[in-house]
Amino acid sequence: MTALAAEAPAPAISAKRLFEPSEVTLEDSILGAWEALTARDRAECPVCHGELERGGCATCGSSLS
Ligand SMILES: [Zn+2]
C-alpha cells in the first residue's frame, strides 16, 4: 500500500525517556569531571570543555563545589 508502513512509530515512552535524563546527565558530567580532577589533577570542563583545574575552569571560570 504505502511506504509509511515500513516506518514503525516509536512508542511514546521512548521519546519521553530521551528528555528525562537531561538533568541527571549534567550532574553526572560534573561528578565525572570532579572525579577526574581528583584522580588526575585535571579534567575537561563540563561547561565549556576547556581545561578544568582544582581551583576551577581556567577558560570560563566555572568552579565545582
Ligand atoms: Zn569552563
N, CA, C, O and the ligand as a Tripos MOL2 file, in Angstrom:
@<TRIPOS>MOLECULE
protein
  261   259    66     0     0
PROTEIN
NO_CHARGES

@<TRIPOS>ATOM
      1 N           0.8250   -1.2040    0.0000 N.3       1 MET1
      2 CA          0.0000    0.0000    0.0000 C.3       1 MET1
      3 C           0.8620    1.2590    0.0000 C.2       1 MET1
      4 O           1.0990    1.8620   -1.0470 O.2       1 MET1
      5 N           1.3280    1.6470    1.1840 N.am      2 THR2
      6 CA          2.1420    2.8540    1.2670 C.3       2 THR2
      7 C           3.5020    2.5420    1.9010 C.2       2 THR2
      8 O           3.6370    1.5630    2.6360 O.2       2 THR2
      9 N           4.4610    3.3360    1.6280 N.am      3 ALA3
     10 CA          5.8020    3.1470    2.1840 C.3       3 ALA3
     11 C           5.8440    3.4950    3.6770 C.2       3 ALA3
     12 O           6.7770    3.1150    4.3850 O.2       3 ALA3
     13 N           4.8580    4.1970    4.1300 N.am      4 LEU4
     14 CA          4.8190    4.6170    5.5380 C.3       4 LEU4
     15 C           4.7700    3.4230    6.4840 C.2       4 LEU4
     16 O           5.2110    3.5140    7.6300 O.2       4 LEU4
     17 N           4.2310    2.2980    6.0000 N.am      5 ALA5
     18 CA          4.0940    1.1210    6.8480 C.3       5 ALA5
     19 C           5.4480    0.6220    7.3330 C.2       5 ALA5
     20 O           5.5330    0.0050    8.3950 O.2       5 ALA5
     21 N           6.5080    0.8800    6.5700 N.am      6 ALA6
     22 CA          7.8360    0.4070    6.9450 C.3       6 ALA6
     23 C           8.4060    1.2090    8.1220 C.2       6 ALA6
     24 O           9.3000    0.7440    8.8290 O.2       6 ALA6
     25 N           7.8850    2.3920    8.3140 N.am      7 GLU7
     26 CA          8.4110    3.2470    9.3840 C.3       7 GLU7
     27 C           7.5710    3.0610   10.6380 C.2       7 GLU7
     28 O           6.5280    3.6990   10.7830 O.2       7 GLU7
     29 N           7.9970    2.2220   11.5190 N.am      8 ALA8
     30 CA          7.2350    1.9290   12.7250 C.3       8 ALA8
     31 C           7.2440    3.1400   13.6510 C.2       8 ALA8
     32 O           8.2920    3.7400   13.8890 O.2       8 ALA8
     33 N           6.0770    3.4950   14.1690 N.am      9 PRO9
     34 CA          6.0180    4.6290   15.1060 C.3       9 PRO9
     35 C           6.7160    4.2940   16.4150 C.2       9 PRO9
     36 O           6.5060    3.2190   16.9770 O.2       9 PRO9
     37 N           7.5240    5.1870   16.8900 N.am     10 ALA10
     38 CA          8.2100    4.9550   18.1580 C.3      10 ALA10
     39 C           7.2170    5.0740   19.3000 C.2      10 ALA10
     40 O           6.3720    5.9690   19.2950 O.2      10 ALA10
     41 N           7.3080    4.1950   20.2620 N.am     11 PRO11
     42 CA          6.4220    4.2990   21.4300 C.3      11 PRO11
     43 C           6.6620    5.6240   22.1610 C.2      11 PRO11
     44 O           7.7880    6.1160   22.2340 O.2      11 PRO11
     45 N           5.5980    6.1760   22.6890 N.am     12 ALA12
     46 CA          5.7080    7.4740   23.3570 C.3      12 ALA12
     47 C           6.6840    7.4340   24.5160 C.2      12 ALA12
     48 O           7.3280    8.4350   24.8310 O.2      12 ALA12
     49 N           6.7910    6.2750   25.1500 N.am     13 ILE13
     50 CA          7.6340    6.1930   26.3480 C.3      13 ILE13
     51 C           9.0990    6.3740   26.0010 C.2      13 ILE13
     52 O           9.8580    6.9330   26.7930 O.2      13 ILE13
     53 N           9.5130    5.9060   24.8150 N.am     14 SER14
     54 CA         10.9240    6.0480   24.4550 C.3      14 SER14
     55 C          11.2540    7.5070   24.1710 C.2      14 SER14
     56 O          12.3570    7.9660   24.4680 O.2      14 SER14
     57 N          10.3030    8.2340   23.5980 N.am     15 ALA15
     58 CA         10.5240    9.6570   23.3540 C.3      15 ALA15
     59 C          10.6370   10.4120   24.6740 C.2      15 ALA15
     60 O          11.4270   11.3470   24.8070 O.2      15 ALA15
     61 N           9.8360    9.9910   25.6390 N.am     16 LYS16
     62 CA          9.8680   10.6400   26.9390 C.3      16 LYS16
     63 C          11.2110   10.4040   27.6250 C.2      16 LYS16
     64 O          11.7680   11.3070   28.2490 O.2      16 LYS16
     65 N          11.7200    9.1890   27.5010 N.am     17 ARG17
     66 CA         12.9770    8.8570   28.1690 C.3      17 ARG17
     67 C          14.1430    9.6450   27.6050 C.2      17 ARG17
     68 O          15.1500    9.8270   28.2900 O.2      17 ARG17
     69 N          14.0300   10.1150   26.3750 N.am     18 LEU18
     70 CA         15.1030   10.9160   25.7860 C.3      18 LEU18
     71 C          15.2740   12.2350   26.5300 C.2      18 LEU18
     72 O          16.3750   12.7810   26.6080 O.2      18 LEU18
     73 N          14.1800   12.7340   27.0710 N.am     19 PHE19
     74 CA         14.2240   14.0560   27.6880 C.3      19 PHE19
     75 C          14.4430   14.0020   29.1980 C.2      19 PHE19
     76 O          15.0510   14.9050   29.7720 O.2      19 PHE19
     77 N          13.9570   12.9590   29.8300 N.am     20 GLU20
     78 CA         14.0440   12.8910   31.2850 C.3      20 GLU20
     79 C          15.4570   12.9620   31.8680 C.2      20 GLU20
     80 O          15.6610   13.6610   32.8600 O.2      20 GLU20
     81 N          16.4370   12.2650   31.2890 N.am     21 PRO21
     82 CA         17.7290   12.2000   31.9850 C.3      21 PRO21
     83 C          18.5880   13.4540   31.8440 C.2      21 PRO21
     84 O          19.7230   13.4610   32.3190 O.2      21 PRO21
     85 N          18.0920   14.5050   31.2130 N.am     22 SER22
     86 CA         18.9550   15.6550   30.9330 C.3      22 SER22
     87 C          19.5660   16.2400   32.2030 C.2      22 SER22
     88 O          20.7360   16.6220   32.2190 O.2      22 SER22
     89 N          18.7780   16.3040   33.2490 N.am     23 GLU23
     90 CA         19.2860   16.8740   34.4960 C.3      23 GLU23
     91 C          20.3300   15.9530   35.1250 C.2      23 GLU23
     92 O          21.3560   16.4010   35.6380 O.2      23 GLU23
     93 N          20.0380   14.6660   35.0710 N.am     24 VAL24
     94 CA         20.9670   13.6770   35.6180 C.3      24 VAL24
     95 C          22.2600   13.6620   34.8160 C.2      24 VAL24
     96 O          23.3420   13.4940   35.3780 O.2      24 VAL24
     97 N          22.1500   13.8360   33.5100 N.am     25 THR25
     98 CA         23.3340   13.7980   32.6630 C.3      25 THR25
     99 C          24.2830   14.9450   32.9960 C.2      25 THR25
    100 O          25.4990   14.7630   33.0390 O.2      25 THR25
    101 N          23.7200   16.1200   33.2290 N.am     26 LEU26
    102 CA         24.5660   17.2530   33.5990 C.3      26 LEU26
    103 C          25.2420   16.9910   34.9340 C.2      26 LEU26
    104 O          26.4300   17.2640   35.1070 O.2      26 LEU26
    105 N          24.4790   16.4650   35.8670 N.am     27 GLU27
    106 CA         25.0370   16.1640   37.1780 C.3      27 GLU27
    107 C          26.1180   15.0940   37.0630 C.2      27 GLU27
    108 O          27.1630   15.1770   37.7080 O.2      27 GLU27
    109 N          25.8510   14.0910   36.2340 N.am     28 ASP28
    110 CA         26.8330   13.0320   36.0310 C.3      28 ASP28
    111 C          28.1100   13.5710   35.4100 C.2      28 ASP28
    112 O          29.2060   13.1470   35.7750 O.2      28 ASP28
    113 N          27.9780   14.4990   34.4790 N.am     29 SER29
    114 CA         29.1720   15.0300   33.8320 C.3      29 SER29
    115 C          29.9830   15.8670   34.8150 C.2      29 SER29
    116 O          31.2130   15.8780   34.7520 O.2      29 SER29
    117 N          29.3130   16.5610   35.7120 N.am     30 ILE30
    118 CA         30.0200   17.3300   36.7330 C.3      30 ILE30
    119 C          30.7110   16.4010   37.7150 C.2      30 ILE30
    120 O          31.8590   16.6220   38.0990 O.2      30 ILE30
    121 N          29.9910   15.3520   38.1190 N.am     31 LEU31
    122 CA         30.5910   14.3660   39.0130 C.3      31 LEU31
    123 C          31.7750   13.6790   38.3500 C.2      31 LEU31
    124 O          32.8010   13.4450   38.9890 O.2      31 LEU31
    125 N          31.6330   13.3590   37.0750 N.am     32 GLY32
    126 CA         32.7240   12.7170   36.3470 C.3      32 GLY32
    127 C          33.9280   13.6240   36.2400 C.2      32 GLY32
    128 O          35.0670   13.1780   36.3750 O.2      32 GLY32
    129 N          33.6780   14.8930   35.9980 N.am     33 ALA33
    130 CA         34.7680   15.8630   35.9100 C.3      33 ALA33
    131 C          35.4590   16.0000   37.2610 C.2      33 ALA33
    132 O          36.6830   16.1020   37.3430 O.2      33 ALA33
    133 N          34.6620   16.0000   38.3050 N.am     34 TRP34
    134 CA         35.2270   16.1270   39.6540 C.3      34 TRP34
    135 C          36.0830   14.9100   40.0030 C.2      34 TRP34
    136 O          37.1460   15.0430   40.6090 O.2      34 TRP34
    137 N          35.6110   13.7250   39.6180 N.am     35 GLU35
    138 CA         36.3820   12.5100   39.8720 C.3      35 GLU35
    139 C          37.6890   12.5270   39.0920 C.2      35 GLU35
    140 O          38.7350   12.1540   39.6220 O.2      35 GLU35
    141 N          37.6360   12.9510   37.8520 N.am     36 ALA36
    142 CA         38.8480   13.0250   37.0350 C.3      36 ALA36
    143 C          39.8110   14.0570   37.6020 C.2      36 ALA36
    144 O          41.0280   13.8720   37.5850 O.2      36 ALA36
    145 N          39.2470   15.1370   38.0990 N.am     37 LEU37
    146 CA         40.0570   16.1980   38.6760 C.3      37 LEU37
    147 C          40.7590   15.6960   39.9360 C.2      37 LEU37
    148 O          41.9350   15.9870   40.1580 O.2      37 LEU37
    149 N          40.0440   14.9540   40.7430 N.am     38 THR38
    150 CA         40.6180   14.3970   41.9650 C.3      38 THR38
    151 C          41.7020   13.3680   41.6460 C.2      38 THR38
    152 O          42.7350   13.3090   42.3110 O.2      38 THR38
    153 N          41.4490   12.5710   40.6280 N.am     39 ALA39
    154 CA         42.3740   11.4830   40.3000 C.3      39 ALA39
    155 C          43.6020   11.9810   39.5370 C.2      39 ALA39
    156 O          44.7140   11.5040   39.7660 O.2      39 ALA39
    157 N          43.4020   12.9310   38.6370 N.am     40 ARG40
    158 CA         44.4990   13.2810   37.7280 C.3      40 ARG40
    159 C          44.9060   14.7440   37.8020 C.2      40 ARG40
    160 O          45.7960   15.1900   37.0780 O.2      40 ARG40
    161 N          44.2420   15.4920   38.6930 N.am     41 ASP41
    162 CA         44.5410   16.9100   38.8390 C.3      41 ASP41
    163 C          44.1110   17.7540   37.6480 C.2      41 ASP41
    164 O          44.3980   18.9500   37.5990 O.2      41 ASP41
    165 N          43.4430   17.1590   36.7130 N.am     42 ARG42
    166 CA         42.8840   17.9460   35.6160 C.3      42 ARG42
    167 C          41.7110   17.2130   34.9850 C.2      42 ARG42
    168 O          41.6100   15.9890   35.0700 O.2      42 ARG42
    169 N          40.8540   17.9510   34.3720 N.am     43 ALA43
    170 CA         39.6720   17.3550   33.7630 C.3      43 ALA43
    171 C          39.1430   18.3010   32.7040 C.2      43 ALA43
    172 O          39.6260   19.4230   32.5490 O.2      43 ALA43
    173 N          38.1470   17.8330   31.9820 N.am     44 GLU44
    174 CA         37.5310   18.6950   30.9860 C.3      44 GLU44
    175 C          36.3430   19.4100   31.6120 C.2      44 GLU44
    176 O          35.4920   18.7830   32.2440 O.2      44 GLU44
    177 N          36.2910   20.6880   31.4380 N.am     45 CYS45
    178 CA         35.1850   21.4720   31.9800 C.3      45 CYS45
    179 C          33.8680   21.0330   31.3520 C.2      45 CYS45
    180 O          33.7510   21.0060   30.1270 O.2      45 CYS45
    181 N          32.8730   20.6860   32.1710 N.am     46 PRO46
    182 CA         31.5750   20.2710   31.6270 C.3      46 PRO46
    183 C          30.7980   21.4320   31.0160 C.2      46 PRO46
    184 O          29.8240   21.2180   30.2950 O.2      46 PRO46
    185 N          31.2190   22.6410   31.2980 N.am     47 VAL47
    186 CA         30.5190   23.8170   30.7850 C.3      47 VAL47
    187 C          31.0650   24.2140   29.4170 C.2      47 VAL47
    188 O          30.3040   24.3280   28.4560 O.2      47 VAL47
    189 N          32.3650   24.4250   29.3210 N.am     48 CYS48
    190 CA         32.9490   24.9390   28.0750 C.3      48 CYS48
    191 C          33.9230   23.9540   27.4390 C.2      48 CYS48
    192 O          34.4680   24.2220   26.3680 O.2      48 CYS48
    193 N          34.1450   22.8210   28.0920 N.am     49 HIS49
    194 CA         35.0690   21.7950   27.6000 C.3      49 HIS49
    195 C          36.5060   22.2990   27.5660 C.2      49 HIS49
    196 O          37.3440   21.7590   26.8440 O.2      49 HIS49
    197 N          36.7800   23.3150   28.3320 N.am     50 GLY50
    198 CA         38.1380   23.7930   28.4670 C.3      50 GLY50
    199 C          38.8650   22.9980   29.5290 C.2      50 GLY50
    200 O          38.4080   21.9360   29.9520 O.2      50 GLY50
    201 N          39.9860   23.5160   29.9510 N.am     51 GLU51
    202 CA         40.7700   22.7950   30.9490 C.3      51 GLU51
    203 C          40.3280   23.1730   32.3470 C.2      51 GLU51
    204 O          40.2980   24.3430   32.7280 O.2      51 GLU51
    205 N          39.9850   22.1330   33.0990 N.am     52 LEU52
    206 CA         39.4980   22.3440   34.4500 C.3      52 LEU52
    207 C          40.6130   22.0280   35.4330 C.2      52 LEU52
    208 O          41.2480   20.9760   35.3540 O.2      52 LEU52
    209 N          40.8410   22.9310   36.3410 N.am     53 GLU53
    210 CA         41.8540   22.7170   37.3690 C.3      53 GLU53
    211 C          41.1720   22.6840   38.7280 C.2      53 GLU53
    212 O          39.9680   22.9190   38.8350 O.2      53 GLU53
    213 N          41.9500   22.3920   39.7630 N.am     54 ARG54
    214 CA         41.3430   22.2580   41.0920 C.3      54 ARG54
    215 C          40.6310   23.5390   41.5340 C.2      54 ARG54
    216 O          39.6170   23.4780   42.2290 O.2      54 ARG54
    217 N          41.1500   24.6710   41.1420 N.am     55 GLY55
    218 CA         40.5360   25.9280   41.5520 C.3      55 GLY55
    219 C          39.3280   26.3060   40.7120 C.2      55 GLY55
    220 O          38.5910   27.2300   41.0560 O.2      55 GLY55
    221 N          39.1260   25.5920   39.6130 N.am     56 GLY56
    222 CA         38.0280   25.9170   38.7280 C.3      56 GLY56
    223 C          38.4800   25.8510   37.2930 C.2      56 GLY56
    224 O          39.6060   25.4480   37.0000 O.2      56 GLY56
    225 N          37.5980   26.2480   36.3980 N.am     57 CYS57
    226 CA         37.9260   26.2060   34.9860 C.3      57 CYS57
    227 C          38.8090   27.3950   34.6160 C.2      57 CYS57
    228 O          38.4880   28.5400   34.9310 O.2      57 CYS57
    229 N          39.9240   27.1090   33.9450 N.am     58 ALA58
    230 CA         40.8370   28.1680   33.5370 C.3      58 ALA58
    231 C          40.2650   28.9690   32.3770 C.2      58 ALA58
    232 O          40.6960   30.0950   32.1260 O.2      58 ALA58
    233 N          39.3020   28.3970   31.6740 N.am     59 THR59
    234 CA         38.7840   29.0420   30.4840 C.3      59 THR59
    235 C          37.5440   29.8900   30.7570 C.2      59 THR59
    236 O          37.4770   31.0490   30.3460 O.2      59 THR59
    237 N          36.5540   29.3050   31.4590 N.am     60 CYS60
    238 CA         35.2950   30.0420   31.6540 C.3      60 CYS60
    239 C          35.0890   30.4600   33.1100 C.2      60 CYS60
    240 O          34.1580   31.2060   33.4140 O.2      60 CYS60
    241 N          35.9510   29.9840   34.0120 N.am     61 GLY61
    242 CA         35.8510   30.4180   35.4050 C.3      61 GLY61
    243 C          34.8750   29.6150   36.2400 C.2      61 GLY61
    244 O          34.6670   29.9240   37.4130 O.2      61 GLY61
    245 N          34.2720   28.5870   35.6560 N.am     62 SER62
    246 CA         33.3600   27.7580   36.4430 C.3      62 SER62
    247 C          34.1360   27.0160   37.5210 C.2      62 SER62
    248 O          35.2870   26.6360   37.3110 O.2      62 SER62
    249 N          33.5210   26.8140   38.6530 N.am     63 SER63
    250 CA         34.1530   26.0330   39.6920 C.3      63 SER63
    251 C          33.2120   24.9500   40.1740 C.2      63 SER63
    252 O          31.9960   25.1330   40.2140 O.2      63 SER63
    253 N          33.7900   23.8250   40.5380 N.am     64 LEU64
    254 CA         32.9870   22.7290   41.0740 C.3      64 LEU64
    255 C          32.9300   22.8520   42.5800 C.2      64 LEU64
    256 O          33.9590   22.9430   43.2510 O.2      64 LEU64
    257 N          31.7330   22.8530   43.0970 N.am     65 SER65
    258 CA         31.6320   22.9480   44.5460 C.3      65 SER65
    259 C          30.6770   21.9050   45.0880 C.2      65 SER65
    260 O          30.4640   21.8330   46.2990 O.2      65 SER65
    261 ZN         34.9000   26.0340   31.5300 Zn       66 ZN66
@<TRIPOS>BOND
     1     1     2 1
     2     2     3 1
     3     3     4 2
     4     3     5 am
     5     5     6 1
     6     6     7 1
     7     7     8 2
     8     7     9 am
     9     9    10 1
    10    10    11 1
    11    11    12 2
    12    11    13 am
    13    13    14 1
    14    14    15 1
    15    15    16 2
    16    15    17 am
    17    17    18 1
    18    18    19 1
    19    19    20 2
    20    19    21 am
    21    21    22 1
    22    22    23 1
    23    23    24 2
    24    23    25 am
    25    25    26 1
    26    26    27 1
    27    27    28 2
    28    27    29 am
    29    29    30 1
    30    30    31 1
    31    31    32 2
    32    31    33 am
    33    33    34 1
    34    34    35 1
    35    35    36 2
    36    35    37 am
    37    37    38 1
    38    38    39 1
    39    39    40 2
    40    39    41 am
    41    41    42 1
    42    42    43 1
    43    43    44 2
    44    43    45 am
    45    45    46 1
    46    46    47 1
    47    47    48 2
    48    47    49 am
    49    49    50 1
    50    50    51 1
    51    51    52 2
    52    51    53 am
    53    53    54 1
    54    54    55 1
    55    55    56 2
    56    55    57 am
    57    57    58 1
    58    58    59 1
    59    59    60 2
    60    59    61 am
    61    61    62 1
    62    62    63 1
    63    63    64 2
    64    63    65 am
    65    65    66 1
    66    66    67 1
    67    67    68 2
    68    67    69 am
    69    69    70 1
    70    70    71 1
    71    71    72 2
    72    71    73 am
    73    73    74 1
    74    74    75 1
    75    75    76 2
    76    75    77 am
    77    77    78 1
    78    78    79 1
    79    79    80 2
    80    79    81 am
    81    81    82 1
    82    82    83 1
    83    83    84 2
    84    83    85 am
    85    85    86 1
    86    86    87 1
    87    87    88 2
    88    87    89 am
    89    89    90 1
    90    90    91 1
    91    91    92 2
    92    91    93 am
    93    93    94 1
    94    94    95 1
    95    95    96 2
    96    95    97 am
    97    97    98 1
    98    98    99 1
    99    99   100 2
   100    99   101 am
   101   101   102 1
   102   102   103 1
   103   103   104 2
   104   103   105 am
   105   105   106 1
   106   106   107 1
   107   107   108 2
   108   107   109 am
   109   109   110 1
   110   110   111 1
   111   111   112 2
   112   111   113 am
   113   113   114 1
   114   114   115 1
   115   115   116 2
   116   115   117 am
   117   117   118 1
   118   118   119 1
   119   119   120 2
   120   119   121 am
   121   121   122 1
   122   122   123 1
   123   123   124 2
   124   123   125 am
   125   125   126 1
   126   126   127 1
   127   127   128 2
   128   127   129 am
   129   129   130 1
   130   130   131 1
   131   131   132 2
   132   131   133 am
   133   133   134 1
   134   134   135 1
   135   135   136 2
   136   135   137 am
   137   137   138 1
   138   138   139 1
   139   139   140 2
   140   139   141 am
   141   141   142 1
   142   142   143 1
   143   143   144 2
   144   143   145 am
   145   145   146 1
   146   146   147 1
   147   147   148 2
   148   147   149 am
   149   149   150 1
   150   150   151 1
   151   151   152 2
   152   151   153 am
   153   153   154 1
   154   154   155 1
   155   155   156 2
   156   155   157 am
   157   157   158 1
   158   158   159 1
   159   159   160 2
   160   159   161 am
   161   161   162 1
   162   162   163 1
   163   163   164 2
   164   163   165 am
   165   165   166 1
   166   166   167 1
   167   167   168 2
   168   167   169 am
   169   169   170 1
   170   170   171 1
   171   171   172 2
   172   171   173 am
   173   173   174 1
   174   174   175 1
   175   175   176 2
   176   175   177 am
   177   177   178 1
   178   178   179 1
   179   179   180 2
   180   179   181 am
   181   181   182 1
   182   182   183 1
   183   183   184 2
   184   183   185 am
   185   185   186 1
   186   186   187 1
   187   187   188 2
   188   187   189 am
   189   189   190 1
   190   190   191 1
   191   191   192 2
   192   191   193 am
   193   193   194 1
   194   194   195 1
   195   195   196 2
   196   195   197 am
   197   197   198 1
   198   198   199 1
   199   199   200 2
   200   199   201 am
   201   201   202 1
   202   202   203 1
   203   203   204 2
   204   203   205 am
   205   205   206 1
   206   206   207 1
   207   207   208 2
   208   207   209 am
   209   209   210 1
   210   210   211 1
   211   211   212 2
   212   211   213 am
   213   213   214 1
   214   214   215 1
   215   215   216 2
   216   215   217 am
   217   217   218 1
   218   218   219 1
   219   219   220 2
   220   219   221 am
   221   221   222 1
   222   222   223 1
   223   223   224 2
   224   223   225 am
   225   225   226 1
   226   226   227 1
   227   227   228 2
   228   227   229 am
   229   229   230 1
   230   230   231 1
   231   231   232 2
   232   231   233 am
   233   233   234 1
   234   234   235 1
   235   235   236 2
   236   235   237 am
   237   237   238 1
   238   238   239 1
   239   239   240 2
   240   239   241 am
   241   241   242 1
   242   242   243 1
   243   243   244 2
   244   243   245 am
   245   245   246 1
   246   246   247 1
   247   247   248 2
   248   247   249 am
   249   249   250 1
   250   250   251 1
   251   251   252 2
   252   251   253 am
   253   253   254 1
   254   254   255 1
   255   255   256 2
   256   255   257 am
   257   257   258 1
   258   258   259 1
   259   259   260 2
@<TRIPOS>SUBSTRUCTURE
     1 MET1         2 RESIDUE 1 A MET
     2 THR2         6 RESIDUE 1 A THR
     3 ALA3        10 RESIDUE 1 A ALA
     4 LEU4        14 RESIDUE 1 A LEU
     5 ALA5        18 RESIDUE 1 A ALA
     6 ALA6        22 RESIDUE 1 A ALA
     7 GLU7        26 RESIDUE 1 A GLU
     8 ALA8        30 RESIDUE 1 A ALA
     9 PRO9        34 RESIDUE 1 A PRO
    10 ALA10       38 RESIDUE 1 A ALA
    11 PRO11       42 RESIDUE 1 A PRO
    12 ALA12       46 RESIDUE 1 A ALA
    13 ILE13       50 RESIDUE 1 A ILE
    14 SER14       54 RESIDUE 1 A SER
    15 ALA15       58 RESIDUE 1 A ALA
    16 LYS16       62 RESIDUE 1 A LYS
    17 ARG17       66 RESIDUE 1 A ARG
    18 LEU18       70 RESIDUE 1 A LEU
    19 PHE19       74 RESIDUE 1 A PHE
    20 GLU20       78 RESIDUE 1 A GLU
    21 PRO21       82 RESIDUE 1 A PRO
    22 SER22       86 RESIDUE 1 A SER
    23 GLU23       90 RESIDUE 1 A GLU
    24 VAL24       94 RESIDUE 1 A VAL
    25 THR25       98 RESIDUE 1 A THR
    26 LEU26      102 RESIDUE 1 A LEU
    27 GLU27      106 RESIDUE 1 A GLU
    28 ASP28      110 RESIDUE 1 A ASP
    29 SER29      114 RESIDUE 1 A SER
    30 ILE30      118 RESIDUE 1 A ILE
    31 LEU31      122 RESIDUE 1 A LEU
    32 GLY32      126 RESIDUE 1 A GLY
    33 ALA33      130 RESIDUE 1 A ALA
    34 TRP34      134 RESIDUE 1 A TRP
    35 GLU35      138 RESIDUE 1 A GLU
    36 ALA36      142 RESIDUE 1 A ALA
    37 LEU37      146 RESIDUE 1 A LEU
    38 THR38      150 RESIDUE 1 A THR
    39 ALA39      154 RESIDUE 1 A ALA
    40 ARG40      158 RESIDUE 1 A ARG
    41 ASP41      162 RESIDUE 1 A ASP
    42 ARG42      166 RESIDUE 1 A ARG
    43 ALA43      170 RESIDUE 1 A ALA
    44 GLU44      174 RESIDUE 1 A GLU
    45 CYS45      178 RESIDUE 1 A CYS
    46 PRO46      182 RESIDUE 1 A PRO
    47 VAL47      186 RESIDUE 1 A VAL
    48 CYS48      190 RESIDUE 1 A CYS
    49 HIS49      194 RESIDUE 1 A HIS
    50 GLY50      198 RESIDUE 1 A GLY
    51 GLU51      202 RESIDUE 1 A GLU
    52 LEU52      206 RESIDUE 1 A LEU
    53 GLU53      210 RESIDUE 1 A GLU
    54 ARG54      214 RESIDUE 1 A ARG
    55 GLY55      218 RESIDUE 1 A GLY
    56 GLY56      222 RESIDUE 1 A GLY
    57 CYS57      226 RESIDUE 1 A CYS
    58 ALA58      230 RESIDUE 1 A ALA
    59 THR59      234 RESIDUE 1 A THR
    60 CYS60      238 RESIDUE 1 A CYS
    61 GLY61      242 RESIDUE 1 A GLY
    62 SER62      246 RESIDUE 1 A SER
    63 SER63      250 RESIDUE 1 A SER
    64 LEU64      254 RESIDUE 1 A LEU
    65 SER65      258 RESIDUE 1 A SER
    66 ZN66       261 GROUP 0 **** ****
